[in-house]
Amino acid sequence: MEKDWERAIHSGDVGWVRSLIEYGLEINTKDRHGQTGLMVAAMKGHTEIVRLLVENKAELNLTAKYHLSALMLAVINNHIEIVSLLAQAGADQSIRGTGAPGFAGLTALELAETAGYDEIVALLRDAGA
């Protein structure tokens, strides 16, 4: 991942991210951990960056370590608004985590159920209906 892109995403700087997108930076580029900007923003709770990336057609269903998607990372970190954004944008709820205890074989909904995130559970059930 280009250093400016990585710094902009990690810092939550929406203006900087917007400028880099307008400059033509590859929106689905991955960092050394295999995570896209959307994954990092979803994990860190940067709602406006997630919104911007979704609006600019970031790939919703790419996965990284443990086969976790942006939606799953938002669930794990209890970022309700981001879960809602991604679910409404059509993020795949059938992706299953791998490897690590607590992720292996679980979908975003099952991760929310396991964590006791009732609001996210309801949101994902509604989005999946």
DAFEN-V904428 format. One record per backbone hydrogen bond with DSSP energy under -0.5 kcal/mol. NH is the residue of the N-H (numbers start at 1). CO is the residue of the C=O. If there is no record, write none. Layout:
nh: [NH & NH]
co: [CO & CO]
This chain:
nh: [6 & 7 & 8 & 9 & 10 & 11 & 12 & 12 & 13 & 14 & 17 & 18 & 19 & 20 & 21 & 22 & 23 & 24 & 24 & 25 & 29 & 31 & 34 & 37 & 37 & 40 & 41 & 42 & 43 & 44 & 45 & 46 & 47 & 50 & 51 & 52 & 53 & 54 & 55 & 56 & 57 & 58 & 64 & 65 & 67 & 68 & 70 & 73 & 74 & 75 & 76 & 77 & 78 & 79 & 80 & 83 & 84 & 85 & 86 & 87 & 88 & 89 & 90 & 90 & 91 & 95 & 97 & 97 & 98 & 100 & 103 & 104 & 105 & 106 & 111 & 112 & 113 & 114 & 115 & 116 & 116 & 117 & 118 & 121 & 122 & 123 & 124 & 125 & 126 & 127 & 128 & 129 & 129]
co: [2 & 3 & 4 & 5 & 6 & 7 & 8 & 9 & 8 & 12 & 13 & 14 & 15 & 16 & 17 & 18 & 19 & 20 & 21 & 20 & 26 & 35 & 31 & 27 & 29 & 36 & 37 & 38 & 39 & 40 & 41 & 41 & 45 & 46 & 47 & 48 & 49 & 50 & 51 & 52 & 54 & 53 & 68 & 33 & 64 & 65 & 60 & 69 & 70 & 71 & 72 & 73 & 75 & 74 & 78 & 79 & 80 & 81 & 82 & 83 & 84 & 85 & 86 & 87 & 86 & 92 & 103 & 106 & 66 & 98 & 100 & 100 & 97 & 103 & 107 & 108 & 109 & 110 & 111 & 112 & 113 & 112 & 116 & 117 & 118 & 119 & 120 & 121 & 122 & 123 & 124 & 125 & 126]
